[in-house]
Amino acid sequence: MRQSTFSNKTIVRWREDVENPINQPESYGPPLADAELRLDALSAQVVANLNTLRHPETDWMPSLLGPDGKSLLDVLVVGAGQGGIAIAGLLMRERVTNILVIDKEAPGREGIWNSHGRMPVIRSPKHYPGPDMGIPNLTYEAWHKATYGEESWEAIVLVPIDNWIKYLGWVRQTLKIPVQNNTELLKIQPAANGMKVTLKGLAKTEVLYVRRIVLATGHDGTGEWWLPDYLASLPTNLCAKASDPIDFNALAGKKVAVLGVGATAGDNAICALQAGAEVHMFCRRDTHRRQQVYRWCITSGFLRHFGDLDDATRWRFMHYILNTRMGMPPETWNRANGHPNFKLHTNSNWKSVRISGNGVLIESEQGTFEADFIIACAGHDQDVRKRPELANFAKYIRLWSDQYTPPSELADERLGRYPYLGKNFEFLEQTAGSAPYLGHIHDFTFGPTMSFGPSGCSISTLRLTAPMVAAGVTRGLFIEDSELHWQSLIDHPSMIP
């Protein structure tokens, strides 16, 4: 058997880096004195790179009018985090420039890293590409070296969250991506030659007509962050989901129960511990997961071609991956377990929770436990019916349960609720002709996981999956306009004098 010349070394290096991280945020040092000038020069190099790679540079998108007589927007990207920025940049590079990116948050506050992504560093190794479109000068590495210098880059192992946020802002500015912040998508409706979208801003509600929509709205973009029924009725002063805003300082001196043992549970436990809480983490198994199943998925073969497999094979893969779930990273476990006020309770599945005095009483398989506050890290439930902007047509979207019936040993109602997507990451109809406009909505949330594997919510997949979505959008637009392109060909002037 032929052996890889780099695989084993890469795996060993990653394990060494994550288990023995040397780059807590203080290790990358202060910015260089001339960092601002260096970043301006780097931005100019990116622009020059794009100019060098500009072919084919001819504009090809027709200018169309919507039902309101105004210019019809070609693409609306919902979400200006790393996924939305990556797809917008790729579309603009392909000369699809009549686009708009919206985000409900203020400038600089977009994406998970500004809300409930509570880890101090990006867990992906530092060299993983993000929304850089394969341009070396647009990578995080280039940004870091320009800001902190070569020695700092060599010293760090993982990228600090605050730096990643600044880097994404620099990418957005360098590429001149049109982003409208403080804008929320309220409603999508079919229209004559596209879709009618209702947007809510700070001062007004507006209507736009668009041809294509890309949803880049995160893990809950086709569902919701989930709470077990026995927690859903608890007041917010006693229980929060991991995705909720949490005042960790208010937990000082309190006993906090964390439900779940994944990476998110570890991050929230550490935040509570650092605030001075006593933290008890509850695991339904006899130990917390250590298998990093998503790491296995990060290959060109899997990410490019998982969607080409038949339904039965895809279900078998994702049933294993999504039920095995991602183990808590060693670095996160070591940080949490290093606190004297931390305890892991195994074989402790929760049966019920009720209010008791000023706190809660938890009935688990290991008995009764009292706590002052619960942080539920139960993950997200993919259910398009739970998204208000999709409510008008959710019943028409084809789900995996509509498409495929697994053998009894692989049955899983939760997986059946994932949307069953077309080859271009687009929604499909349950019944042909019931809602043809669904094919104009492309899903780059966590929803594509059953159809394409991990894709829309991971830095480690952006290099391969974002271009697939962008190509799907341009493919649909070109095919739809084929008669217009035919007429353009016929009308093309002769170059012979």
Wavefront OBJ file of the C-alpha trace (Angstrom):
o trace
v 0.000 0.000 0.000
v 1.282 3.432 -0.958
v 1.746 5.631 2.111
v 1.164 9.375 2.318
v 4.309 11.437 2.724
v 2.614 13.966 5.009
v -0.549 12.567 6.642
v 0.966 10.986 9.742
v 3.180 13.965 10.512
v 0.210 16.311 10.144
v -1.951 14.285 12.548
v 0.770 14.029 15.168
v 1.505 17.733 14.888
v -2.160 18.621 15.350
v -2.418 16.470 18.465
v 0.702 18.023 19.939
v -0.568 21.505 19.207
v -4.042 21.049 20.656
v -3.049 19.077 23.719
v -0.210 21.448 24.533
v -1.296 24.833 23.173
v 1.364 27.493 23.473
v -0.681 30.402 22.242
v -3.099 31.752 24.733
v -4.083 35.274 23.612
v -1.155 36.954 25.370
v 1.448 35.048 23.342
v 0.935 36.751 19.967
v 2.245 40.064 21.276
v 1.256 43.651 20.482
v 0.678 44.767 16.877
v 3.692 46.061 14.998
v 4.202 49.816 15.070
v 3.515 50.053 11.351
v 0.755 47.410 11.284
v -1.812 49.746 9.744
v 0.484 50.644 6.852
v 1.398 46.984 6.355
v -2.276 46.001 6.209
v -2.991 48.741 3.674
v -0.130 47.402 1.548
v -1.460 43.841 1.935
v -4.929 44.957 0.810
v -3.348 46.539 -2.262
v -1.580 43.242 -2.999
v -4.914 41.391 -2.778
v -6.464 43.813 -5.265
v -3.475 43.286 -7.555
v -3.822 39.498 -7.197
v -7.501 39.680 -8.157
v -6.609 41.795 -11.174
v -3.983 39.265 -12.257
v -6.532 36.450 -11.936
v -9.415 38.436 -13.431
v -9.989 36.303 -16.557
v -12.724 35.811 -17.658
v -13.499 39.430 -16.896
v -16.381 40.137 -19.250
v -19.636 41.052 -17.556
v -22.249 38.428 -18.331
v -25.167 39.070 -16.022
v -28.173 40.787 -17.653
v -29.788 43.753 -15.913
v -33.403 42.848 -15.144
v -36.315 44.680 -13.569
v -38.461 43.396 -10.744
v -42.255 43.642 -10.439
v -41.813 47.065 -8.810
v -40.000 48.445 -11.865
v -36.726 48.704 -9.993
v -33.503 46.787 -10.628
v -33.871 43.142 -9.669
v -31.187 42.095 -7.184
v -29.343 39.043 -8.460
v -28.316 37.540 -5.104
v -29.202 38.261 -1.496
v -26.814 36.652 1.003
v -28.327 36.436 4.475
v -25.566 36.495 7.076
v -22.276 38.422 6.983
v -20.228 35.973 9.006
v -17.388 33.935 7.544
v -19.672 31.839 5.301
v -21.619 34.752 3.884
v -18.458 36.774 3.255
v -16.797 33.794 1.555
v -19.695 33.229 -0.849
v -20.158 36.935 -1.590
v -16.472 37.306 -2.436
v -16.588 34.331 -4.780
v -19.712 35.614 -6.550
v -18.149 39.010 -7.089
v -15.039 37.345 -8.484
v -17.293 35.548 -11.001
v -18.698 38.929 -12.093
v -21.974 38.546 -10.195
v -21.781 41.973 -8.576
v -25.437 42.974 -8.242
v -25.602 41.419 -4.781
v -26.330 42.430 -1.209
v -25.242 40.835 2.063
v -27.389 41.539 5.115
v -26.788 40.841 8.783
v -29.036 41.483 11.749
v -26.093 42.553 13.910
v -24.171 45.826 13.952
v -20.888 46.160 12.005
v -18.163 44.088 13.624
v -20.691 42.009 15.589
v -21.533 39.468 12.889
v -21.230 35.732 13.339
v -20.983 33.205 16.143
v -17.650 34.525 17.407
v -19.336 37.684 18.651
v -22.117 35.897 20.498
v -22.092 32.354 21.848
v -18.773 31.173 20.407
v -17.130 31.451 23.825
v -13.806 29.722 23.206
v -10.671 31.900 23.377
v -9.187 30.485 20.170
v -10.350 29.015 16.871
v -10.056 25.247 17.213
v -8.998 24.694 13.622
v -5.212 24.715 13.128
v -3.922 28.166 12.269
v -3.091 27.351 8.643
v -6.642 26.332 7.697
v -7.942 28.691 4.991
v -11.093 30.737 5.507
v -12.838 33.152 3.115
v -9.646 33.769 1.152
v -10.707 32.364 -2.250
v -7.354 30.603 -2.583
v -5.425 33.901 -2.646
v -2.411 33.649 -0.304
v -2.380 37.388 0.435
v -6.013 37.164 1.628
v -5.368 34.399 4.182
v -5.324 34.787 7.935
v -1.610 33.949 7.855
v -0.910 36.952 5.665
v -3.054 39.207 7.885
v -1.362 37.980 11.066
v 2.141 38.450 9.707
v 1.298 41.964 8.536
v -0.186 42.808 11.927
v 2.150 41.018 14.366
v 5.149 39.872 12.356
v 6.735 36.596 11.300
v 7.921 35.587 14.789
v 4.438 35.919 16.214
v 3.037 33.703 13.452
v 5.612 31.025 14.186
v 4.819 31.210 17.913
v 1.062 30.750 17.785
v -0.699 27.437 17.254
v -4.361 28.394 17.276
v -5.916 31.678 16.162
v -7.304 33.908 18.938
v -11.005 34.672 18.470
v -10.585 38.445 18.656
v -8.009 38.283 15.860
v -10.281 36.160 13.679
v -13.042 38.759 14.057
v -10.648 41.544 13.024
v -9.413 39.455 10.109
v -12.959 38.884 8.798
v -13.583 42.629 8.966
v -10.410 43.250 6.972
v -11.461 40.718 4.315
v -14.856 42.361 4.007
v -13.262 45.808 3.656
v -10.557 44.687 1.224
v -13.028 42.960 -1.095
v -15.525 45.842 -0.799
v -18.346 43.437 -0.095
v -21.682 45.294 0.074
v -23.027 44.575 3.567
v -26.135 46.115 5.080
v -25.987 45.666 8.846
v -28.747 45.908 11.439
v -31.018 44.256 8.891
v -33.101 41.145 9.515
v -34.833 38.937 6.961
v -38.479 38.680 7.981
v -40.227 36.988 5.087
v -39.678 35.320 1.706
v -42.503 35.160 -0.834
v -42.654 34.049 -4.479
v -42.791 36.811 -7.099
v -43.151 37.000 -10.879
v -39.487 36.632 -11.844
v -37.865 35.990 -8.489
v -38.710 36.334 -4.837
v -40.061 39.119 -2.695
v -38.180 39.585 0.573
v -39.194 41.723 3.520
v -36.306 43.205 5.477
v -36.445 44.934 8.849
v -33.842 47.604 9.599
v -33.343 49.934 12.526
v -35.541 52.672 11.097
v -37.738 51.005 8.497
v -39.074 47.861 6.914
v -38.334 47.501 3.208
v -39.211 45.151 0.364
v -36.724 43.925 -2.238
v -37.114 41.654 -5.239
v -34.299 39.143 -5.690
v -33.417 36.260 -7.990
v -31.419 34.075 -5.614
v -31.070 33.837 -1.837
v -28.168 32.256 0.033
v -28.861 31.463 3.681
v -25.623 31.730 5.649
v -27.278 32.055 9.045
v -25.366 29.550 11.156
v -26.070 26.359 13.046
v -29.738 27.171 13.638
v -30.356 28.610 10.162
v -32.763 25.800 9.292
v -33.932 25.089 12.825
v -33.415 26.252 16.381
v -31.159 25.844 19.385
v -32.857 23.099 21.321
v -34.037 22.679 24.903
v -35.484 19.451 26.333
v -39.157 19.831 27.210
v -38.474 19.632 30.930
v -36.230 22.732 30.674
v -38.256 24.815 28.224
v -40.650 26.096 30.886
v -37.959 27.265 33.313
v -37.521 31.055 33.711
v -34.430 32.692 32.217
v -32.987 33.443 35.651
v -32.656 29.691 36.221
v -31.822 28.262 32.804
v -30.188 29.343 29.536
v -29.326 27.697 26.258
v -25.681 27.838 25.229
v -26.704 30.223 22.439
v -28.333 32.706 24.831
v -26.620 35.801 26.202
v -25.364 34.776 29.662
v -24.154 37.093 32.414
v -21.377 34.874 33.726
v -20.336 37.392 36.347
v -23.731 36.921 37.982
v -22.864 33.233 38.495
v -19.973 33.923 40.870
v -20.308 31.815 43.990
v -23.224 29.841 42.538
v -23.600 26.176 41.690
v -24.007 25.763 37.940
v -25.170 22.579 36.200
v -24.039 22.162 32.584
v -26.040 19.695 30.503
v -23.834 18.193 27.785
v -20.173 17.361 27.321
v -19.299 18.652 23.868
v -17.020 21.541 22.973
v -19.743 24.118 23.582
v -20.453 22.658 27.010
v -16.760 22.878 27.842
v -16.567 26.514 26.710
v -19.535 27.533 28.841
v -18.236 25.587 31.815
v -14.898 27.399 31.573
v -16.602 30.806 31.381
v -18.603 29.999 34.516
v -15.527 28.667 36.308
v -13.508 31.758 35.456
v -16.336 33.885 36.864
v -16.064 32.054 40.190
v -18.859 29.485 39.927
v -18.861 25.857 41.041
v -19.569 23.889 37.875
v -20.998 20.382 37.540
v -21.094 18.882 34.047
v -23.508 16.022 33.367
v -22.870 13.237 30.862
v -25.354 10.476 30.036
v -22.561 8.055 29.081
v -19.841 6.522 31.244
v -17.263 9.014 29.928
v -17.161 12.107 27.749
v -16.532 11.570 24.045
v -12.932 11.837 22.904
v -13.388 10.892 19.242
v -13.007 13.858 16.882
v -15.288 12.567 14.108
v -15.468 15.858 12.223
v -11.691 15.859 11.901
v -11.987 12.660 9.904
v -14.349 14.381 7.439
v -11.891 17.095 6.481
v -10.579 15.663 3.234
v -10.996 16.905 -0.321
v -12.616 13.649 -1.321
v -15.261 13.733 1.390
v -16.119 17.416 1.208
v -16.199 17.601 -2.590
v -17.960 14.349 -3.309
v -20.017 13.255 -0.304
v -23.049 14.781 -2.010
v -22.479 12.458 -4.997
v -23.094 9.328 -2.917
v -26.465 7.585 -2.947
v -28.967 8.339 -0.194
v -28.431 5.097 1.720
v -24.676 5.614 1.899
v -24.981 9.248 2.939
v -27.462 8.338 5.658
v -25.176 5.600 6.985
v -22.203 7.960 7.175
v -24.064 10.841 8.801
v -26.005 8.597 11.176
v -22.679 7.503 12.610
v -21.079 10.954 12.579
v -24.018 12.898 14.017
v -24.809 10.308 16.672
v -21.182 9.877 17.680
v -20.977 13.686 17.878
v -17.820 15.701 18.280
v -15.865 15.022 21.437
v -14.662 17.864 23.640
v -11.232 18.957 22.381
v -8.389 17.881 24.701
v -7.333 21.480 25.266
v -10.867 22.437 26.369
v -11.145 19.422 28.668
v -7.780 20.160 30.253
v -8.719 23.775 30.927
v -12.062 22.844 32.504
v -10.764 19.876 34.467
v -7.896 21.961 35.799
v -10.277 24.032 37.922
v -10.800 22.748 41.489
v -14.481 23.767 41.309
v -15.229 21.503 38.346
v -16.765 18.029 38.471
v -17.916 15.674 35.708
v -20.910 13.441 36.508
v -21.043 10.385 34.230
v -23.981 7.995 33.685
v -26.140 10.913 34.799
v -28.866 11.353 32.210
v -31.456 13.876 33.399
v -35.026 12.682 33.924
v -36.711 15.863 35.109
v -36.043 19.329 36.497
v -38.237 21.453 38.748
v -37.975 24.761 40.571
v -36.931 24.425 44.202
v -36.664 27.577 46.292
v -34.361 30.006 44.467
v -32.821 27.255 42.340
v -33.627 23.989 40.597
v -33.802 20.338 41.592
v -32.477 17.926 38.948
v -33.501 14.259 38.951
v -30.769 12.249 37.246
v -29.940 8.567 36.899
v -27.465 9.046 39.745
v -29.981 10.713 42.055
v -31.041 14.251 42.938
v -28.882 17.316 42.417
v -29.493 20.912 43.466
v -28.245 23.838 41.389
v -28.657 27.586 41.158
v -28.491 27.783 37.381
v -28.532 25.501 34.328
v -26.668 25.976 31.057
v -28.186 23.590 28.510
v -25.752 22.596 25.755
v -28.067 20.157 24.001
v -27.259 21.388 20.506
v -29.641 22.381 17.741
v -32.631 20.783 16.084
v -32.888 21.058 12.303
v -36.536 21.846 11.627
v -37.350 24.382 8.908
v -40.780 24.932 10.476
v -39.084 26.668 13.413
v -37.591 29.460 11.280
v -39.973 32.444 10.932
v -38.459 33.617 7.626
v -39.153 30.167 6.134
v -42.609 29.743 7.686
v -44.542 30.683 4.517
v -43.271 27.664 2.614
v -41.640 25.307 5.127
v -44.317 22.676 4.523
v -43.244 22.427 0.866
v -39.512 21.862 1.532
v -38.375 18.310 0.928
v -36.834 16.717 4.013
v -34.720 13.615 4.310
v -37.747 11.849 5.809
v -39.623 12.595 2.550
v -36.815 11.211 0.419
v -35.392 8.158 2.173
v -36.504 5.495 4.634
v -33.497 3.926 6.405
v -33.389 0.370 7.755
v -34.841 0.051 11.251
v -31.421 -0.133 12.943
v -30.521 3.279 11.457
v -33.888 4.981 12.006
v -33.530 8.480 13.446
v -36.364 11.003 13.453
v -33.948 13.829 14.207
v -31.914 13.200 11.033
v -35.093 12.915 8.999
v -35.868 16.578 9.712
v -32.783 17.834 7.853
v -33.600 19.432 4.484
v -32.869 17.207 1.504
v -30.942 19.529 -0.802
v -30.317 19.533 -4.522
v -26.892 19.426 -6.142
v -26.492 23.193 -5.825
v -27.305 23.296 -2.096
v -30.800 24.443 -3.049
v -34.095 23.545 -1.377
v -36.230 21.039 -3.270
v -40.004 20.671 -3.391
v -41.740 17.761 -1.740
v -44.072 17.593 -4.717
v -43.044 18.767 -8.183
v -44.682 22.076 -9.055
v -45.832 22.913 -5.533
v -43.239 25.608 -4.886
v -40.755 25.948 -7.789
v -39.162 29.068 -6.282
v -37.581 26.883 -3.574
v -34.822 26.023 -6.051
v -33.728 29.676 -5.881
v -32.892 29.435 -2.166
v -29.462 27.966 -1.363
v -28.736 26.640 2.116
v -25.287 27.237 3.620
v -26.228 26.715 7.280
v -25.852 23.481 9.266
v -28.797 22.156 7.254
v -26.653 20.750 4.382
v -24.853 18.354 6.741
v -26.983 15.331 5.818
v -26.741 16.086 2.095
v -23.127 17.310 1.799
v -21.431 16.583 5.113
v -20.105 19.368 7.374
v -20.154 22.433 5.168
v -21.833 25.704 6.086
v -20.691 26.237 9.673
v -17.030 25.333 9.747
v -13.808 27.152 8.931
v -12.193 23.836 8.063
v -14.633 23.250 5.179
v -14.882 26.738 3.648
v -12.166 26.279 1.020
v -14.074 23.471 -0.660
v -17.766 24.026 0.129
v -18.185 27.788 -0.376
v -17.096 27.494 -4.055
v -19.641 24.693 -4.517
v -22.441 26.986 -3.376
v -21.206 29.936 -5.431
v -20.985 27.713 -8.519
v -24.511 26.469 -7.822
v -25.795 30.033 -7.751
v -24.065 31.028 -10.990
v -25.173 27.800 -12.653
v -28.810 28.510 -11.877
v -28.585 32.112 -13.027
v -26.896 31.199 -16.311
v -29.346 28.430 -17.158
v -32.296 30.628 -16.310
v -30.983 33.323 -18.639
v -29.990 30.991 -21.480
v -32.315 32.652 -24.016
v -30.949 36.062 -23.096
v -27.428 34.752 -23.595
v -28.458 33.264 -26.937
v -29.739 36.650 -28.088
v -26.531 38.274 -26.830
v -24.561 35.836 -28.987
v -26.670 36.610 -32.056
v -26.283 40.336 -31.469
v -22.531 40.113 -30.886
v -20.825 42.442 -33.374
v -18.486 41.067 -35.980
v -14.798 41.686 -35.274
v -13.892 41.496 -38.992
v -13.620 44.957 -40.684
l 1 2 3 4 5 6 7 8 9 10 11 12 13 14 15 16 17 18 19 20 21 22 23 24 25 26 27 28 29 30 31 32 33 34 35 36 37 38 39 40 41 42 43 44 45 46 47 48 49 50 51 52 53 54 55 56 57 58 59 60 61 62 63 64 65 66 67 68 69 70 71 72 73 74 75 76 77 78 79 80 81 82 83 84 85 86 87 88 89 90 91 92 93 94 95 96 97 98 99 100 101 102 103 104 105 106 107 108 109 110 111 112 113 114 115 116 117 118 119 120 121 122 123 124 125 126 127 128 129 130 131 132 133 134 135 136 137 138 139 140 141 142 143 144 145 146 147 148 149 150 151 152 153 154 155 156 157 158 159 160 161 162 163 164 165 166 167 168 169 170 171 172 173 174 175 176 177 178 179 180 181 182 183 184 185 186 187 188 189 190 191 192 193 194 195 196 197 198 199 200 201 202 203 204 205 206 207 208 209 210 211 212 213 214 215 216 217 218 219 220 221 222 223 224 225 226 227 228 229 230 231 232 233 234 235 236 237 238 239 240 241 242 243 244 245 246 247 248 249 250 251 252 253 254 255 256 257 258 259 260 261 262 263 264 265 266 267 268 269 270 271 272 273 274 275 276 277 278 279 280 281 282 283 284 285 286 287 288 289 290 291 292 293 294 295 296 297 298 299 300 301 302 303 304 305 306 307 308 309 310 311 312 313 314 315 316 317 318 319 320 321 322 323 324 325 326 327 328 329 330 331 332 333 334 335 336 337 338 339 340 341 342 343 344 345 346 347 348 349 350 351 352 353 354 355 356 357 358 359 360 361 362 363 364 365 366 367 368 369 370 371 372 373 374 375 376 377 378 379 380 381 382 383 384 385 386 387 388 389 390 391 392 393 394 395 396 397 398 399 400 401 402 403 404 405 406 407 408 409 410 411 412 413 414 415 416 417 418 419 420 421 422 423 424 425 426 427 428 429 430 431 432 433 434 435 436 437 438 439 440 441 442 443 444 445 446 447 448 449 450 451 452 453 454 455 456 457 458 459 460 461 462 463 464 465 466 467 468 469 470 471 472 473 474 475 476 477 478 479 480 481 482 483 484 485 486 487 488 489 490 491 492 493 494 495 496 497
